Amino acid sequence: MEVKMDDATYEFLKKKGGKLSMDLMVPAGCCGGTMVPNLIFNTPKDPSKYRELHYKDITLYASNIMDFKDQVVEIQLTKKMLIKDLELPTLKLI
């Protein structure tokens, strides 16, 4: 799997410790079964359920249940007002 991100995203992840775990979750109170990305700046509790990926000196853990378009994990840093957020534009959600 290939990993893509721009320099701003790379620097943001580096400042957050250089580790990112990516998983899917159903939000509390949601009855529609909608899955949303859950991103945590740490190593997962059970790494055997994740694919370990690397970008420069950043370590990424993508849950085995996640599927990405063209096998490319793209991470984008977005800024809304004063809030920074990460998005996964190549993540396939059913």
C-alpha positions as CSV (number, residue, x, y, z in Angstrom):
1,M,0.0,0.0,0.0
2,E,1.2,3.5,-0.9
3,V,1.0,6.4,1.5
4,K,0.5,10.0,0.3
5,M,0.5,13.3,2.3
6,D,1.7,16.8,1.8
7,D,4.4,18.5,3.9
8,A,1.9,20.3,6.2
9,T,0.3,16.9,7.1
10,Y,3.6,15.3,7.6
11,E,4.8,18.0,10.0
12,F,1.5,17.9,11.9
13,L,1.8,14.1,12.4
14,K,5.4,14.5,13.4
15,K,4.4,17.0,16.1
16,K,1.8,14.6,17.4
17,G,4.3,11.9,18.0
18,G,4.8,10.3,14.6
19,K,2.2,7.5,15.0
20,L,-1.3,7.4,13.7
21,S,-3.8,4.5,14.2
22,M,-6.8,4.5,11.7
23,D,-9.9,2.5,12.4
24,L,-13.6,2.6,11.6
25,M,-16.4,3.1,14.2
26,V,-20.1,3.5,14.4
27,P,-20.9,6.7,16.3
28,A,-22.8,6.3,19.6
29,G,-26.5,6.6,19.1
30,C,-26.3,6.0,15.4
31,C,-28.8,3.3,14.2
32,G,-28.0,3.6,10.5
33,G,-24.8,1.6,10.6
34,T,-22.8,4.5,9.2
35,M,-19.0,3.9,9.7
36,V,-16.7,6.9,10.3
37,P,-12.9,7.1,10.5
38,N,-11.5,7.0,14.0
39,L,-8.0,8.5,14.1
40,I,-5.8,8.1,17.2
41,F,-2.2,9.5,17.6
42,N,-0.7,6.3,19.1
43,T,0.0,2.7,18.5
44,P,-3.1,0.5,18.5
45,K,-3.8,-1.7,21.5
46,D,-3.8,-4.8,19.3
47,P,-1.4,-4.2,16.3
48,S,-2.2,-7.7,14.8
49,K,-5.5,-6.2,13.6
50,Y,-3.7,-3.5,11.6
51,R,-1.4,-3.1,8.6
52,E,1.7,-1.2,9.5
53,L,2.6,1.4,7.0
54,H,5.5,3.9,6.8
55,Y,5.9,7.4,5.4
56,K,9.4,8.8,6.0
57,D,9.7,8.5,9.8
58,I,5.9,8.4,10.5
59,T,4.3,5.0,11.4
60,L,0.7,4.5,10.3
61,Y,-1.6,1.7,11.4
62,A,-4.5,1.0,9.1
63,S,-7.2,-1.4,10.4
64,N,-7.5,-4.6,8.4
65,I,-11.1,-3.8,7.7
66,M,-10.3,-0.5,6.0
67,D,-10.3,-0.3,2.2
68,F,-8.6,2.4,0.2
69,K,-9.1,3.4,-3.5
70,D,-6.3,2.2,-5.7
71,Q,-4.5,0.9,-2.6
72,V,-3.4,4.4,-1.7
73,V,-3.7,5.8,1.9
74,E,-4.0,9.5,1.4
75,I,-4.0,11.7,4.5
76,Q,-4.9,15.4,4.3
77,L,-4.7,18.1,7.0
78,T,-7.6,20.4,6.9
79,K,-8.2,23.7,8.8
80,K,-11.6,24.9,9.7
81,M,-11.5,28.2,11.6
82,L,-8.9,27.4,14.3
83,I,-9.4,23.6,14.3
84,K,-7.1,21.2,12.4
85,D,-8.4,17.9,11.3
86,L,-7.2,14.9,9.3
87,E,-9.2,13.5,6.4
88,L,-8.8,10.2,4.5
89,P,-10.0,11.1,0.9
90,T,-9.2,7.7,-0.5
91,L,-11.0,5.7,2.2
92,K,-13.9,3.6,0.7
93,L,-17.0,3.7,2.9
94,I,-19.8,1.4,2.1
